[in-house]
Amino acid sequence: MEHTKLIVEKQDGYVVAAINNPPANALGQPVLADLNALLDESLNDNEVRAIVITGSGEKLFSAGADITEFASIQADGAPKISGHDVFLKIENYPKPIIAAMQGSAFGGGNELSMSCHLRILSASAKIGLPEVKLGIIPGWGGTQRLPRLIGKTKALEVMLTGDPLSAEDALSYGLVNKVVPADQVLSEAKTLAAKLAKGAPLAIREILKAVTQGLNTTIEEGIKIEQAGSAVVFASQDAKEGGMAFFQKRPPNFQGK
Ligand SMILES: C/C=C/C(=O)SCCNC(=O)CCNC(=O)[C@H](O)C(C)(C)COP(=O)(O)OP(=O)(O)OC[C@H]1O[C@@H](n2cnc3c(N)ncnc32)[C@H](O)[C@@H]1OP(=O)(O)O
């Protein structure tokens, strides 16, 4: 499919999508629609075992929702597609999605990154939820995902002040997996995506599902989700291949069956 607001690059086992909406990579309706289409077209593409989402340009991963669209939303009501539609799809996606944050992420841009499973952040970037400074609140999941990722105390500080975190603080609070120089973010993300693409697709799918769904329920229910996933993978051809490869001291060749 033709993507007008994403630069999509298919790699060996994964795909890289760069948000291309200058000057701020704002997440306007066309960008959200493009991201949504990319998720749909990659879902059943066996050649895509991981997705990297990054921003074009050097300064901004994304400055958030497109403020120029606010007036029309205030006039005409809910937009056709919201960040929630896309971010919940990302969060529940059966393949790993990595945010390669080559620049700063604010508001919805940060909320997009928090819906991804893994985050790599530029050492010179800032990451925040400044919505309170616009008289609004993080409206695409930030009030729910940030406390789950870094804890209530620091999450409230970030959202009530609207002040951004440095990359160093974001790493120390556990908001991101890794901080590297800006010009290494994409290569780091691609290396990680390539590694995950060689992993066992069913096992990765079931880990993502058990963690994502488990965090939203009781530990007893979460253990049931884990047990169901464990039963699926134990019965898989990949589990047999994994055991054989171990004893034959060779890399496994997982087929996702
Ligand atoms: C549910 C979700 C809600 C939300 O996400 S609400 C939005 C939350 N995001 C923000 O509050 C961030 C708003 N933007 C900024 O604070 C600043 O910008 C930056 C810190 C990101 C960059 O500042 P600087 O380097 O001084 O550049 P600049 O002149 O402010 O912006 C460059 C151009 O980018 C446009 N722009 C920036 N952010 C957005 C945005 N979120 N939506 C639409 N356009 C945006 C500006 O207007 C300007 O444009 P021109 O060069 O034509 O004047």
Ligand as a Chemical Component Dictionary entry (heavy atoms), coordinates in Angstrom:
data_LIG
# 
_chem_comp.id                   LIG 
_chem_comp.type                 NON-POLYMER 
_chem_comp.pdbx_formal_charge   0 
_chem_comp.three_letter_code    LIG 
# 
loop_
_chem_comp_atom.comp_id 
_chem_comp_atom.atom_id 
_chem_comp_atom.alt_atom_id 
_chem_comp_atom.type_symbol 
_chem_comp_atom.charge 
_chem_comp_atom.model_Cartn_x 
_chem_comp_atom.model_Cartn_y 
_chem_comp_atom.model_Cartn_z 
_chem_comp_atom.pdbx_ordinal 
LIG C1  C1  C 0 -3.996 13.303 22.651 1  
LIG C2  C2  C 0 -2.652 13.943 22.358 2  
LIG C3  C3  C 0 -2.505 15.307 22.559 3  
LIG C4  C4  C 0 -1.262 15.971 22.211 4  
LIG O1  O1  O 0 -0.269 15.383 21.785 5  
LIG S1  S1  S 0 -1.308 17.668 22.444 6  
LIG C5  C5  C 0 0.245  18.219 21.784 7  
LIG C6  C6  C 0 1.353  17.895 22.747 8  
LIG N1  N1  N 0 2.610  18.377 22.192 9  
LIG C7  C7  C 0 3.112  19.577 22.545 10 
LIG O2  O2  O 0 2.569  20.290 23.357 11 
LIG C8  C8  C 0 4.388  19.971 21.883 12 
LIG C9  C9  C 0 4.117  21.240 21.080 13 
LIG N2  N2  N 0 5.329  21.675 20.398 14 
LIG C10 C10 C 0 6.339  22.263 21.090 15 
LIG O3  O3  O 0 6.351  22.408 22.298 16 
LIG C11 C11 C 0 7.498  22.745 20.263 17 
LIG O4  O4  O 0 7.067  22.889 18.942 18 
LIG C12 C12 C 0 8.682  21.781 20.276 19 
LIG C13 C13 C 0 9.291  21.748 21.680 20 
LIG C14 C14 C 0 8.253  20.395 19.855 21 
LIG C15 C15 C 0 9.711  22.288 19.275 22 
LIG O5  O5  O 0 9.972  23.671 19.592 23 
LIG P1  P1  P 0 10.828 24.555 18.573 24 
LIG O6  O6  O 0 12.077 23.854 18.234 25 
LIG O7  O7  O 0 10.882 25.935 19.167 26 
LIG O8  O8  O 0 9.983  24.603 17.226 27 
LIG P2  P2  P 0 8.532  25.293 17.025 28 
LIG O9  O9  O 0 8.750  26.557 16.266 29 
LIG O10 O10 O 0 7.779  25.359 18.277 30 
LIG O11 O11 O 0 7.820  24.226 16.100 31 
LIG C16 C16 C 0 8.320  24.001 14.768 32 
LIG C17 C17 C 0 7.112  23.916 13.892 33 
LIG O12 O12 O 0 6.370  22.731 14.245 34 
LIG C18 C18 C 0 5.042  23.092 14.581 35 
LIG N3  N3  N 0 4.565  22.188 15.619 36 
LIG C19 C19 C 0 5.218  21.871 16.753 37 
LIG N4  N4  N 0 4.480  21.010 17.477 38 
LIG C20 C20 C 0 3.338  20.762 16.783 39 
LIG C21 C21 C 0 2.176  19.958 17.010 40 
LIG N5  N5  N 0 2.052  19.154 18.064 41 
LIG N6  N6  N 0 1.195  19.990 16.080 42 
LIG C22 C22 C 0 1.305  20.764 14.972 43 
LIG N7  N7  N 0 2.383  21.535 14.691 44 
LIG C23 C23 C 0 3.385  21.532 15.606 45 
LIG C24 C24 C 0 5.106  24.531 15.041 46 
LIG O13 O13 O 0 3.856  25.132 14.881 47 
LIG C25 C25 C 0 6.155  25.102 14.089 48 
LIG O14 O14 O 0 5.519  25.296 12.840 49 
LIG P3  P3  P 0 5.976  26.558 11.933 50 
LIG O15 O15 O 0 7.441  26.323 11.673 51 
LIG O16 O16 O 0 5.087  26.472 10.744 52 
LIG O17 O17 O 0 5.708  27.752 12.799 53 
# 
loop_
_chem_comp_bond.comp_id 
_chem_comp_bond.atom_id_1 
_chem_comp_bond.atom_id_2 
_chem_comp_bond.value_order 
_chem_comp_bond.pdbx_ordinal 
LIG C1  C2  SING 1  
LIG C2  C3  DOUB 2  
LIG C3  C4  SING 3  
LIG C4  O1  DOUB 4  
LIG C4  S1  SING 5  
LIG S1  C5  SING 6  
LIG C5  C6  SING 7  
LIG C6  N1  SING 8  
LIG N1  C7  SING 9  
LIG C7  O2  DOUB 10 
LIG C7  C8  SING 11 
LIG C8  C9  SING 12 
LIG C9  N2  SING 13 
LIG N2  C10 SING 14 
LIG C10 O3  DOUB 15 
LIG C10 C11 SING 16 
LIG C11 O4  SING 17 
LIG C11 C12 SING 18 
LIG C12 C13 SING 19 
LIG C12 C14 SING 20 
LIG C12 C15 SING 21 
LIG C15 O5  SING 22 
LIG O5  P1  SING 23 
LIG P1  O6  DOUB 24 
LIG P1  O7  SING 25 
LIG P1  O8  SING 26 
LIG O8  P2  SING 27 
LIG P2  O9  DOUB 28 
LIG P2  O10 SING 29 
LIG P2  O11 SING 30 
LIG O11 C16 SING 31 
LIG C16 C17 SING 32 
LIG C17 O12 SING 33 
LIG C17 C25 SING 34 
LIG O12 C18 SING 35 
LIG C18 N3  SING 36 
LIG C18 C24 SING 37 
LIG N3  C19 SING 38 
LIG N3  C23 SING 39 
LIG C19 N4  DOUB 40 
LIG N4  C20 SING 41 
LIG C20 C21 SING 42 
LIG C20 C23 DOUB 43 
LIG C21 N5  SING 44 
LIG C21 N6  DOUB 45 
LIG N6  C22 SING 46 
LIG C22 N7  DOUB 47 
LIG N7  C23 SING 48 
LIG C24 O13 SING 49 
LIG C24 C25 SING 50 
LIG C25 O14 SING 51 
LIG O14 P3  SING 52 
LIG P3  O15 DOUB 53 
LIG P3  O16 SING 54 
LIG P3  O17 SING 55 
# 
